[in-house]
Amino acid sequence: MLYAVRYWRWLVMLSLASLLTGCLALPQTGLFAFRLAITSLGVENVRIGPYSVDAGLDTSDLTSLLASSLGMGSLPVQATLAMGLGLPAGMPAVAMSGFNWTLDMPGVDPVEGEYTQDVSLTSGDGANLRLPVAFDILGTDAQKMAPMLNLVQQLASQGELPAGSELAITPGDLRGLGMTLPAGLLTPTIRLNVGEDGQLIPQR
């Protein structure tokens, strides 16, 4: 009799575990194994202080610009990161309630921000987003100033992030297939490296 009770107890536990596994597998495989992908990265609208580098500012000699800014102790650089997000073919449409992002470029302190708008993602039809990037050339020590100026020149002249840059995106709440997954549940942070010649390398 005792053996029969233990047998049924184990059977019930295994049945419940199977049910829970099935419930958890549904959103994971049906909604969030969709493998959100960063499909493109570019740089637009680069500015040093009030000057638009895209408009042809000569950045080869910034002595006068630096001198005029030393009194204020600040020489902000602003740019726009143009980013494409997409879903693999065959994945269901997903609505994402924004995301947090961090950009790490060589020689510059990491820049981070929050994209607060909803993003609609449909397989085969990527979303094109714009993220503001800002840092201060004079907000660092003198040894880093030359590399930072070189970085600004590269951003403006090539329109792409330098090799060694890293972009991380943490999705917000995701909605699809009639369900919502809160941020952090089956939605891991997406990390991407920029390699030589601007190729995008997803981190595993």
Disulfide bonds with the S-S distance in Angstrom:
none
